[in-house]
Amino acid sequence: MRKIRVSPDTFPPPSGREYVLRATLPRPSPHSLPTPQRMYCVLTPTEFRLAGAFSSDILIT
């Protein structure tokens, strides 16, 4: 098996930046169970894209 050396010159420059924010917190009230939350953002020279995935505890006790 041949090893390939990777240098910074091997890859093209990035076309944009991606950010992911993940958290687990109680929603909709402080007494709810903690549920996963996620927000995703892409920034390019010509585009801004934002997506979110939010969940909440709907079980009433």
QUIJORA-V872700 format. One record per residue. RES is the residue in one letter. PSI is psi as a letter, one per 30 degrees, with the letter a starting at -180 (* if undefined). Layout:
# QUIJORA-V872700
[[RES	PSI] [RES	PSI]]
This chain:
# QUIJORA-V872700
[[M	k] [R	k] [K	k] [I	k] [R	k] [V	k] [S	l] [P	f] [D	f] [T	e] [F	k] [P	l] [P	k] [P	k] [S	f] [G	a] [R	k] [E	k] [Y	k] [V	k] [L	k] [R	k] [A	l] [T	j] [L	l] [P	k] [R	k] [P	f] [S	l] [P	f] [H	f] [S	l] [L	k] [P	k] [T	l] [P	k] [Q	k] [R	k] [M	k] [Y	k] [C	k] [V	k] [L	k] [T	l] [P	f] [T	g] [E	k] [F	k] [R	k] [L	k] [A	k] [G	k] [A	j] [F	k] [S	l] [S	l] [D	j] [I	g] [L	k] [I	k] [T	*]]
